[in-house]
Amino acid sequence: MLGPFIVGLTGLTLSQEDIAHIKNPAVGGLILFSRNFESKAQLIDLVESIRKNGGENKPVFVDHEGGRVQRFREGFTAIPSMRQIGQRAEVDFDDAVSLAREAGFVMAAELRACGIDMSFAPVLDLDWGNSEIIGDRSFGKDARMVSRLSSALMNGMALAGMQACGKHFPGHGWVQLDSHLALPHDTRSLNEILKVDALPYQLNSTLNMASIMPAHVVYSEVDPKPACFSSFWIEEVLRVKFSFDGAVISDDLDMVGAHGVGDIRARASAALQAGCDAVLVCNNFDDIETLVNNPVPQVNENKEVRDRRLRRLLSGSSLDWSSLRQTYMYQAAIDRITTL
């Protein structure tokens, strides 16, 4: 049974504290960052060490979207930003769909060749021109275009054997503030949000996405709680209205946008009570230590359902770099996306 906590690791190799966290039954997954990367060989060794030290059935994640959010650079293909693909769609939509699929395939294939299960991608936020933290991470402002291009990118990920995570539900692009540094408030009505920002989730929820990440944003006309802690957004909208049966994974609980709920145990408990299947604690190792060794209050949930949702994110056996380089599909996709 996978635990509900997805935690960060300290460095390029596993520390004793990392190993203890990996083996802890409360930990259901690990997330990697640039601090965990020096080279492909080192990264492969690190993931193999995770598997050998209690993480053989625990998903390993990374934020590797493309553009400015790509944790691993040297030896990896530079994935274009989603805005670049969206701009291509304004000239030739069919070509942009192909580019999105190829970008998703290359991104996922290269990560799987290092043993990583899943990238938290794609971003489904609309680019309203307000948010610098979203900005070029978005395909654009048109919700149906974002839906179609993100679907193509997720199809590319699936071709490489990787599931997808849509973020940041129901949309982070309207607000100006960065939820890493503050708690943004979106004052639009529920109907406005559902018709535009949430539309890519509605169109993709039962088709392509195995997981969704709610935003640390308050939609004040709908619920006084940030979406990540809102049973209305998670249970009533995602689960009931959108028929979503994948994993709901919180954004990092150490972001300032989550701090209003209380300490790390209160945040984790609130997110799980609201309907999250797992919560992220990425960079604060004191909080990680506190969380995994001090159980949060019991959550009224079906643990077997949560376990099924999280295990779906495992990608299975890794791809092989040498074989990957020799495949026509991989080489052709690289040739295409590097033209951007």
Phi, psi and omega in degrees: 000124181279135176286171187269004186251130174249120192235156177277164178244158193283318188202212186283335176230167183281129171275170176297325178294318177302313182298319178297320179293316180300319182283343182294127183296343178285341181270123182251358180186167180233150177233136183255153179226182179300330179295343180263008186234130172235321180200167178299317182299315180296319181295317178299318178297319180297315180294322176297324177294322176300314182297324183280348185242040174103358183253023185297332181241021181249125183300143174250125187245166173200151169270102186221063189283327192114169183064227184280349177251083177218107190291329184246127185244297186298124180088355178249151175290137175286110180280132180296158174292157178295328177299321179299320178291319178297321177295325176296326180297332179290339180262314183212098187296316181298320179294322179295323177299316178296318179297318179299315179297318180292322177296317178297321180294312182296314179304309184291318182298317181292323177292318179294331177292346175257005177089004182278137186279317189204142168264137174285086183202154008262166169285126178255004179296145175273146179266093179277358182084008183261325193254116176289328183290334174268289173046240185284003172284345181266149174292332182157195186264335184281118187297322181288325175296315178300319179300314184289316181290321178294324176299318178296318179296319178293326175297321176296318176300317181296325178299332178268002178086024183240138174281170184238159176228113177279136181212154004245105188295140355272010177146129182250356191282341183284325187276152182274321186292149177270119183291350170293332189243346183201175176255105180286151175238126175256117188263010181286163179285162177302317182298318179299315183293317181293325183288333184238284188300321182276352184301317178301330177287318180297319182285336184251351193298322182262003185251305194244333192265128174268347179206158178221142179247115178286157182273152167273064180227138174269127174258086200295336176280354185247312184202137179288350181264147171303152185305326182296338182244018187250115176292335176297309182292319185280310185276310186283318182275301184295306188286316186269300185294318183264357178057037183275127181239019176270189181280137171256120185240126181295154165290173184305123182286353176267002172291146183301328178300344179259352191291335184295346182281337182134201180286181188297324179291322178294320180296313181298315180297317181295319180294318180291320178297327181285343178126000175295142176274333180208157180231146180263133168227106198262314197235346181262102188284338171293318178294321177300313180300316180298315187291313187285341182253001178226095186306139176280164179306149183301140180254136177283093184211163173267104185295330178293322178294314178301317181297318178297316181296318182286322180294335177298339183279346176293138185265353181085203183297145184287154169284168180247129183302315183298315179293322181299316181298335184270355182276137181297319183301316180295311182296318180295321179294318178298315180302322182287310188286334179287348175291340177281000000 
